[in-house]
Amino acid sequence: MGKDFSKTQIDKLGDRLKKGNITEADLRLLDEYRRSFTGAYETVVGIIRNEVTLEPTGRPAKSTTSISEKLLRETIRLTQVQDIAGCRLIVADLIEQERVVQRLNQLFENVTIVDRREQPSHGYRAVHVVVKAAGRLVEIQVRTAMQQLWAEQSEKLSDIVDPAIKYGGGDVKIQQFLKEASGIVADLESIELEIAGDEELRSDKKRKSEVSSLRKRMVKVLQSAYPTNKRST
């Protein structure tokens, strides 16, 4: 932990947050703890800009509400939360995703790679690269453009229908829609990867045209709003 916090101190704070026994002093401590990630975040973002030449989007620290909700959802200690600080990189396709992930792995020490492409989380697919800087963990989400479109749709539905949708709950039909859309994105990206690695397929104009048409249709589906009523307030 940083010089101002001990692991025991922060994990006990997390336990109190889970139980709902939260005082003003706890909220101040949580705010101080999350703000202590700012330096690490700025270091990571700077390295990405200079060495990977991509522009990350993100936030130096989760809100206190988001941290508390995560602790309630998951069996995890506060010091184990890997995404208090995080940023996101959007790349064109799977080939570029692999290149960026490998580059990040070279640039940072103590790297943990969480690949959510083969085993999606409620349909969510991406690669998360967790690195350590200035004694703090920072999560770098690397998504393809198609994975990002899917994630935006999931976020949209969570915002207007039910927050539980993002975590696999809520309307069954919406979950089925997201699951099927995620599967189609995975299949499409796999086909594109196969074509990119095969010279004969790359020269097959008909095949490339079919894949391009499929991608355009899938983008249209992901950009459209799922037909549902707005969540009542």
C-alpha positions as CSV (number, residue, x, y, z in Angstrom):
1,M,0.0,0.0,0.0
2,G,1.0,3.7,-0.2
3,K,2.8,5.3,2.7
4,D,-0.4,6.9,4.1
5,F,-2.4,3.6,4.2
6,S,-1.9,0.2,5.5
7,K,-3.4,-2.9,3.9
8,T,-5.2,-3.8,7.1
9,Q,-6.6,-0.3,7.5
10,I,-8.1,-0.3,3.9
11,D,-9.5,-3.8,4.1
12,K,-11.2,-3.0,7.4
13,L,-12.7,0.0,5.7
14,G,-13.9,-2.2,2.9
15,D,-15.5,-4.6,5.4
16,R,-17.4,-1.6,6.9
17,L,-18.6,-0.5,3.5
18,K,-19.9,-4.0,2.8
19,K,-21.9,-4.1,6.1
20,G,-23.3,-0.6,5.5
21,N,-21.7,0.7,8.7
22,I,-20.4,3.8,7.1
23,T,-19.4,7.0,9.0
24,E,-18.4,10.4,7.7
25,A,-14.8,9.4,8.6
26,D,-15.0,6.3,6.5
27,L,-16.2,8.3,3.5
28,R,-13.3,10.7,3.9
29,L,-10.8,7.8,4.2
30,L,-12.3,6.2,1.1
31,D,-12.1,9.4,-0.8
32,E,-8.5,9.9,0.2
33,Y,-7.6,6.4,-0.8
34,R,-9.2,6.6,-4.2
35,R,-7.5,9.9,-4.9
36,S,-4.2,8.4,-4.0
37,F,-4.4,6.6,-7.4
38,T,-4.2,9.8,-9.4
39,G,-0.4,9.8,-9.7
40,A,-0.3,6.2,-10.9
41,Y,-3.1,6.9,-13.4
42,E,-1.2,9.9,-14.9
43,T,2.0,7.8,-15.1
44,V,0.3,5.0,-17.0
45,V,-1.5,7.4,-19.3
46,G,1.7,9.2,-20.1
47,I,3.5,6.0,-21.0
48,I,0.7,4.9,-23.3
49,R,0.6,8.2,-25.1
50,N,4.4,8.3,-25.6
51,E,5.1,4.6,-26.2
52,V,1.9,3.1,-27.7
53,T,0.9,6.4,-29.5
54,L,-2.7,5.9,-28.6
55,E,-5.0,8.3,-26.7
56,P,-6.6,6.6,-23.6
57,T,-9.9,7.6,-22.2
58,G,-10.7,7.0,-18.6
59,R,-10.8,8.3,-15.0
60,P,-8.1,8.7,-12.3
61,A,-10.4,7.0,-9.8
62,K,-13.8,5.3,-9.4
63,S,-16.4,7.2,-7.5
64,T,-16.9,6.3,-3.9
65,T,-20.4,5.0,-4.8
66,S,-19.0,2.7,-7.6
67,I,-16.4,1.3,-5.2
68,S,-19.0,0.5,-2.6
69,E,-21.3,-1.1,-5.1
70,K,-18.4,-3.3,-6.5
71,L,-17.6,-4.5,-3.0
72,L,-21.3,-5.5,-2.4
73,R,-21.4,-7.3,-5.8
74,E,-18.2,-9.3,-5.5
75,T,-16.3,-11.4,-2.9
76,I,-13.3,-9.2,-2.9
77,R,-11.3,-7.1,-0.4
78,L,-10.9,-3.4,-1.0
79,T,-7.1,-3.7,-1.5
80,Q,-7.8,-6.3,-4.2
81,V,-9.9,-4.0,-6.4
82,Q,-7.9,-3.6,-9.6
83,D,-9.9,-0.9,-11.4
84,I,-10.1,1.9,-8.9
85,A,-8.0,3.8,-11.5
86,G,-8.4,2.8,-15.1
87,C,-8.3,3.9,-18.8
88,R,-9.5,2.4,-22.1
89,L,-8.0,1.9,-25.5
90,I,-10.1,1.4,-28.6
91,V,-8.4,-0.4,-31.5
92,A,-9.6,-1.5,-35.0
93,D,-9.6,-5.3,-34.7
94,L,-8.3,-8.4,-33.0
95,I,-4.8,-8.1,-34.7
96,E,-4.3,-4.6,-33.3
97,Q,-5.7,-5.7,-30.0
98,E,-3.1,-8.4,-29.7
99,R,-0.3,-6.0,-30.7
100,V,-1.3,-3.4,-28.1
101,V,-1.7,-6.0,-25.3
102,Q,1.7,-7.4,-26.0
103,R,3.2,-3.9,-26.1
104,L,1.7,-3.0,-22.8
105,N,3.1,-6.3,-21.4
106,Q,6.5,-5.1,-22.5
107,L,6.2,-1.6,-21.1
108,F,5.1,-2.4,-17.5
109,E,6.2,-4.7,-14.7
110,N,3.9,-6.8,-12.6
111,V,1.4,-7.2,-15.4
112,T,-1.8,-9.2,-15.1
113,I,-3.7,-9.9,-18.3
114,V,-7.4,-10.8,-18.0
115,D,-8.7,-12.0,-21.4
116,R,-12.5,-11.8,-21.6
117,R,-12.8,-12.8,-25.2
118,E,-13.0,-16.6,-24.8
119,Q,-14.9,-16.4,-21.6
120,P,-17.0,-13.2,-21.8
121,S,-18.6,-11.7,-18.6
122,H,-22.3,-11.5,-19.4
123,G,-21.5,-11.0,-23.0
124,Y,-18.8,-8.4,-22.4
125,R,-15.6,-9.1,-24.4
126,A,-12.3,-7.3,-24.1
127,V,-8.8,-7.7,-22.7
128,H,-7.9,-6.0,-19.4
129,V,-4.3,-5.4,-18.7
130,V,-3.7,-4.6,-15.0
131,V,-0.4,-2.9,-14.3
132,K,1.3,-1.4,-11.2
133,A,2.7,2.1,-11.1
134,A,3.7,4.2,-8.1
135,G,2.6,1.4,-5.9
136,R,-1.0,1.4,-7.2
137,L,-2.8,-0.9,-9.6
138,V,-4.2,0.6,-12.8
139,E,-6.5,-1.3,-15.2
140,I,-6.2,-0.7,-18.9
141,Q,-9.1,-1.9,-21.0
142,V,-8.2,-2.8,-24.6
143,R,-11.3,-3.2,-26.8
144,T,-11.8,-3.6,-30.5
145,A,-14.2,-1.1,-32.2
146,M,-16.9,-3.9,-32.3
147,Q,-16.4,-4.8,-28.7
148,Q,-16.8,-1.2,-27.8
149,L,-20.0,-0.8,-29.7
150,W,-21.4,-3.9,-27.8
151,A,-20.3,-2.4,-24.5
152,E,-21.9,0.9,-25.3
153,Q,-25.2,-0.8,-26.0
154,S,-25.0,-2.7,-22.7
155,E,-24.3,0.5,-20.8
156,K,-27.2,2.3,-22.6
157,L,-29.6,-0.5,-21.6
158,S,-28.3,-0.4,-18.0
159,D,-28.9,3.3,-17.9
160,I,-32.4,3.5,-19.4
161,V,-33.9,0.1,-18.3
162,D,-32.2,-1.6,-15.4
163,P,-28.7,-1.2,-13.8
164,A,-28.7,-5.0,-13.3
165,I,-28.4,-5.6,-17.0
166,K,-24.7,-4.7,-17.0
167,Y,-24.1,-7.6,-14.5
168,G,-26.2,-10.3,-16.1
169,G,-29.5,-9.5,-14.5
170,G,-32.7,-7.7,-15.5
171,D,-34.9,-8.5,-18.5
172,V,-34.3,-12.0,-19.8
173,K,-35.0,-10.9,-23.4
174,I,-32.5,-8.1,-23.2
175,Q,-29.9,-10.5,-21.8
176,Q,-30.5,-12.9,-24.7
177,F,-30.2,-10.0,-27.2
178,L,-26.9,-9.0,-25.7
179,K,-25.6,-12.6,-25.5
180,E,-26.5,-13.2,-29.2
181,A,-25.0,-9.9,-30.3
182,S,-21.8,-10.7,-28.4
183,G,-21.6,-14.1,-30.1
184,I,-22.0,-12.6,-33.5
185,V,-19.3,-10.1,-32.8
186,A,-17.0,-12.8,-31.8
187,D,-17.7,-14.9,-34.9
188,L,-17.3,-11.9,-37.2
189,E,-14.0,-10.9,-35.6
190,S,-12.7,-14.5,-35.9
191,I,-13.6,-14.6,-39.6
192,E,-11.8,-11.3,-40.1
193,L,-8.7,-12.6,-38.3
194,E,-8.8,-15.8,-40.4
195,I,-8.9,-13.7,-43.6
196,A,-6.1,-11.5,-42.4
197,G,-3.8,-14.5,-41.9
198,D,-4.6,-16.3,-45.2
199,E,-3.2,-14.8,-48.4
200,E,-5.7,-16.7,-50.6
201,L,-8.7,-15.4,-48.5
202,R,-7.3,-11.9,-48.5
203,S,-7.4,-11.9,-52.3
204,D,-11.0,-13.3,-52.4
205,K,-13.0,-10.2,-53.2
206,K,-16.4,-11.9,-52.8
207,R,-15.5,-13.2,-49.3
208,K,-14.2,-9.8,-48.2
209,S,-17.3,-8.2,-49.5
210,E,-19.6,-10.6,-47.6
211,V,-17.7,-10.0,-44.4
212,S,-17.8,-6.2,-44.9
213,S,-21.6,-6.4,-45.4
214,L,-22.0,-8.5,-42.3
215,R,-19.9,-6.0,-40.3
216,K,-22.0,-3.1,-41.5
217,R,-25.2,-4.9,-40.5
218,M,-23.8,-5.8,-37.1
219,V,-22.7,-2.2,-36.5
220,K,-26.2,-1.0,-37.3
221,V,-27.7,-3.5,-34.9
222,L,-25.3,-2.5,-32.1
223,Q,-25.9,1.2,-32.7
224,S,-29.6,0.9,-32.6
225,A,-31.5,1.0,-29.3
226,Y,-33.1,-2.2,-28.1
227,P,-36.9,-1.7,-28.4
228,T,-37.9,-1.3,-24.8
229,N,-39.6,1.2,-22.4
230,K,-37.4,3.6,-20.4
231,R,-36.9,2.6,-16.8
232,S,-39.4,4.3,-14.5
233,T,-38.0,6.6,-11.8
